[in-house]
Amino acid sequence: MTIFSKIAAGEIPSYKCAENDQFYAFLDIDPVTKGHTLVIPRKEVDYIFDMSDEDLAAFEVFAKKVARAIKEVFPCKKVAQVVLGLEVNHAHIHLLPMNNEADVDFKHHVKVEADEQQEIAAKIFKAFQELD
C-alpha cells in the first residue's frame, strides 16, 4: 500500500480538499505555491498512462473540478496541471494556482504553517462542494 493510499484511507492525516469514491485531493505538504494540491486515484496505479481510458477520463474530470475550486479560492490566471514525480509509485496530478510560469518551479517551495494549510484546504473543500 502506497503512502497516498494510506492518506486517502485516512490512515495518515492530510489536508483534504476534495473526494469521491474514486479519487482524493489533498494539499501538498511541501508546496510550490499556496494551494498546491495533489489529486490521486484511490485505486493504486503507478503510472497515470497505465490507467484505463475510462478511469483516466474520470480522473481528469475530477481534477478539473478541483482546479475550478482552487481558482475560486486563489484568484489566478490559470491552475497548472503537472504530472511528474518518481518518489511515490502512485499516479498523481499536481494542481498549482499560477499567474506566471515561475509559479510552477518545483525547485522552489513556500513554507505554509499547518493552521493556514487547514484553512486553505477547508476553503477549497467548500468551493469544490459548491460546484455543479
C-alpha contacts under 8 A as a table, 3 or more apart, distances in Angstrom:
res1	aa1	res2	aa2	distance
1	M	5	S	6.14
1	M	6	K	6.98
1	M	44	E	7.88
2	T	5	S	5.16
2	T	6	K	6.43
2	T	44	E	7.65
2	T	88	V	7.18
2	T	89	N	7.00
2	T	90	H	6.81
3	I	6	K	5.03
3	I	7	I	6.20
3	I	12	I	7.90
3	I	88	V	7.44
4	F	7	I	4.94
4	F	8	A	6.17
4	F	40	I	7.46
4	F	88	V	7.74
4	F	90	H	6.88
5	S	8	A	5.11
5	S	9	A	6.07
5	S	42	R	6.32
5	S	43	K	7.80
5	S	44	E	6.99
6	K	9	A	5.04
6	K	10	G	6.23
6	K	11	E	5.03
6	K	12	I	5.74
7	I	10	G	5.15
7	I	11	E	5.77
7	I	12	I	4.71
7	I	13	P	6.28
7	I	14	S	6.35
8	A	11	E	7.62
8	A	24	Y	6.05
8	A	42	R	6.58
9	A	12	I	7.71
10	G	13	P	6.16
10	G	14	S	7.75
14	S	26	F	6.35
14	S	27	L	7.24
15	Y	26	F	5.21
15	Y	27	L	5.39
15	Y	117	Q	6.82
15	Y	118	Q	5.95
15	Y	121	A	5.53
16	K	19	E	7.74
16	K	24	Y	7.74
16	K	25	A	6.09
16	K	26	F	4.37
16	K	27	L	6.73
16	K	121	A	5.86
16	K	122	A	7.54
16	K	125	F	7.08
17	C	24	Y	7.91
17	C	25	A	5.32
17	C	26	F	4.96
17	C	27	L	6.87
17	C	37	T	7.75
17	C	66	V	7.77
17	C	121	A	4.95
17	C	122	A	6.66
17	C	123	K	7.98
17	C	124	I	5.42
17	C	125	F	4.39
17	C	128	F	7.65
18	A	24	Y	5.93
18	A	25	A	4.98
18	A	26	F	6.95
18	A	66	V	6.87
18	A	124	I	7.58
18	A	125	F	5.36
18	A	128	F	6.50
18	A	129	Q	7.92
19	E	22	Q	7.74
19	E	23	F	5.62
19	E	24	Y	4.33
19	E	25	A	6.06
20	N	23	F	5.47
20	N	24	Y	6.54
21	D	42	R	7.66
22	Q	41	P	5.92
22	Q	42	R	5.43
22	Q	43	K	7.16
23	F	39	V	7.12
23	F	40	I	5.67
23	F	41	P	4.39
23	F	42	R	5.16
23	F	59	F	7.11
23	F	62	F	7.40
24	Y	39	V	5.82
24	Y	40	I	5.43
24	Y	41	P	6.38
24	Y	42	R	6.58
25	A	37	T	6.57
25	A	38	L	5.46
25	A	39	V	4.29
25	A	40	I	6.29
25	A	66	V	7.62
26	F	37	T	5.48
26	F	38	L	5.42
26	F	39	V	6.70
26	F	121	A	7.33
27	L	31	P	7.67
27	L	35	G	6.67
27	L	36	H	5.84
27	L	37	T	4.30
27	L	38	L	6.01
27	L	117	Q	7.38
27	L	121	A	6.70
28	D	31	P	5.23
28	D	36	H	5.76
28	D	37	T	5.43
28	D	38	L	6.02
30	D	109	H	6.57
30	D	110	V	7.33
30	D	111	K	7.46
31	P	34	K	6.43
31	P	35	G	7.54
31	P	36	H	5.38
31	P	109	H	5.56
31	P	110	V	5.88
31	P	111	K	7.37
31	P	112	V	7.76
32	V	36	H	6.36
32	V	96	L	7.67
32	V	103	D	7.30
32	V	104	V	6.76
32	V	105	D	6.97
32	V	106	F	6.02
32	V	108	H	6.04
32	V	109	H	4.14
32	V	110	V	5.71
33	T	36	H	5.48
33	T	96	L	6.54
33	T	97	P	7.05
33	T	103	D	6.65
33	T	104	V	7.68
33	T	109	H	6.66
33	T	110	V	5.96
34	K	96	L	7.93
34	K	97	P	7.63
34	K	110	V	7.15
34	K	112	V	7.16
35	G	70	I	6.85
35	G	74	F	7.37
35	G	96	L	6.45
35	G	97	P	6.58
35	G	120	I	6.64
35	G	121	A	7.79
36	H	94	H	6.91
36	H	95	L	5.76
36	H	96	L	4.65
36	H	97	P	6.96
37	T	94	H	5.78
37	T	95	L	5.11
37	T	96	L	6.53
38	L	92	H	6.39
38	L	93	I	5.61
38	L	94	H	4.77
38	L	95	L	6.31
39	V	63	A	6.48
39	V	92	H	5.47
39	V	93	I	5.09
39	V	94	H	6.54
39	V	95	L	7.63
40	I	59	F	7.97
40	I	90	H	7.58
40	I	91	A	6.21
40	I	92	H	4.68
40	I	93	I	6.68
41	P	44	E	6.76
41	P	45	V	7.81
41	P	59	F	6.97
41	P	91	A	6.98
41	P	92	H	7.30
44	E	90	H	5.93
44	E	91	A	7.47
45	V	48	I	7.07
45	V	50	D	7.10
45	V	51	M	6.92
45	V	89	N	7.46
45	V	90	H	5.39
45	V	91	A	5.78
46	D	50	D	7.50
46	D	89	N	4.62
46	D	90	H	4.27
46	D	91	A	5.17
47	Y	50	D	5.33
47	Y	51	M	7.27
47	Y	89	N	7.36
47	Y	90	H	6.67
47	Y	91	A	5.11
48	I	51	M	5.63
48	I	56	L	7.40
48	I	91	A	4.90
48	I	92	H	7.08
49	F	52	S	7.85
49	F	56	L	7.71
51	M	55	D	6.02
51	M	56	L	5.65
52	S	55	D	5.18
52	S	56	L	6.02
53	D	56	L	5.13
53	D	57	A	6.05
54	E	57	A	5.23
54	E	58	A	6.29
55	D	58	A	5.12
55	D	59	F	6.00
56	L	59	F	4.91
56	L	60	E	6.23
57	A	60	E	5.25
57	A	61	V	6.29
58	A	61	V	5.06
58	A	62	F	6.16
59	F	62	F	5.19
59	F	63	A	6.13
60	E	63	A	4.92
60	E	64	K	5.98
61	V	64	K	5.01
61	V	65	K	6.47
62	F	65	K	5.25
62	F	66	V	6.38
63	A	66	V	4.98
63	A	67	A	6.05
63	A	93	I	7.73
63	A	95	L	7.99
64	K	67	A	5.00
64	K	68	R	6.24
65	K	68	R	5.05
65	K	69	A	6.34
65	K	128	F	6.78
65	K	131	L	7.51
66	V	69	A	5.05
66	V	70	I	6.21
66	V	124	I	7.80
66	V	128	F	6.17
67	A	70	I	4.98
67	A	71	K	6.18
67	A	79	V	6.04
67	A	95	L	6.58
68	R	71	K	5.12
68	R	72	E	6.36
68	R	128	F	7.60
69	A	72	E	5.06
69	A	73	V	6.52
69	A	124	I	5.55
69	A	125	F	7.61
69	A	127	A	4.97
69	A	128	F	4.92
69	A	131	L	7.48
70	I	73	V	5.19
70	I	74	F	5.87
70	I	79	V	7.48
70	I	97	P	6.99
70	I	124	I	5.73
70	I	127	A	7.73
71	K	74	F	4.98
71	K	75	P	5.25
71	K	76	C	6.27
71	K	78	K	7.36
71	K	79	V	6.68
71	K	97	P	6.81
72	E	75	P	6.03
72	E	124	I	7.83
72	E	127	A	6.74
73	V	120	I	7.91
73	V	123	K	6.51
73	V	124	I	6.25
73	V	127	A	7.35
74	F	97	P	6.61
75	P	97	P	7.92
76	C	79	V	7.24
76	C	97	P	6.06
76	C	98	M	5.73
76	C	99	N	5.46
77	K	97	P	7.83
77	K	98	M	6.16
77	K	99	N	4.99
77	K	100	N	7.87
78	K	97	P	6.24
78	K	98	M	5.54
78	K	99	N	6.62
79	V	95	L	6.19
79	V	96	L	5.30
79	V	97	P	4.42
79	V	98	M	5.69
80	A	94	H	7.75
80	A	95	L	5.50
80	A	96	L	5.06
80	A	97	P	6.28
80	A	98	M	6.45
80	A	104	V	7.43
81	Q	93	I	6.57
81	Q	94	H	5.67
81	Q	95	L	4.86
81	Q	96	L	6.75
82	V	93	I	5.88
82	V	94	H	5.01
82	V	95	L	6.57
83	V	92	H	6.65
83	V	93	I	5.05
83	V	94	H	6.21
84	L	92	H	7.87
84	L	93	I	7.60
84	L	94	H	7.94
85	G	88	V	7.01
86	L	89	N	6.59
96	L	103	D	7.86
96	L	104	V	6.97
97	P	103	D	7.65
98	M	101	E	7.00
98	M	103	D	5.38
98	M	104	V	7.02
99	N	103	D	6.81
100	N	103	D	5.73
100	N	104	V	7.89
101	E	104	V	5.59
101	E	105	D	7.38
102	A	105	D	5.45
105	D	108	H	5.86
106	F	109	H	6.90
112	V	116	E	6.39
112	V	117	Q	6.33
113	E	116	E	5.41
113	E	117	Q	6.23
114	A	117	Q	4.98
114	A	118	Q	6.17
115	D	118	Q	5.12
115	D	119	E	6.29
116	E	119	E	4.96
116	E	120	I	6.10
117	Q	120	I	5.08
117	Q	121	A	6.07
118	Q	121	A	5.17
118	Q	122	A	6.15
119	E	122	A	5.18
119	E	123	K	6.29
120	I	123	K	5.17
120	I	124	I	6.24
121	A	124	I	5.16
121	A	125	F	5.97
122	A	125	F	5.03
122	A	126	K	6.09
123	K	126	K	5.15
123	K	127	A	6.15
124	I	127	A	5.06
124	I	128	F	5.97
125	F	128	F	5.05
125	F	129	Q	6.25
126	K	129	Q	5.19
126	K	130	E	6.33
127	A	130	E	5.14
127	A	131	L	6.48
128	F	131	L	5.43
129	Q	132	D	7.90
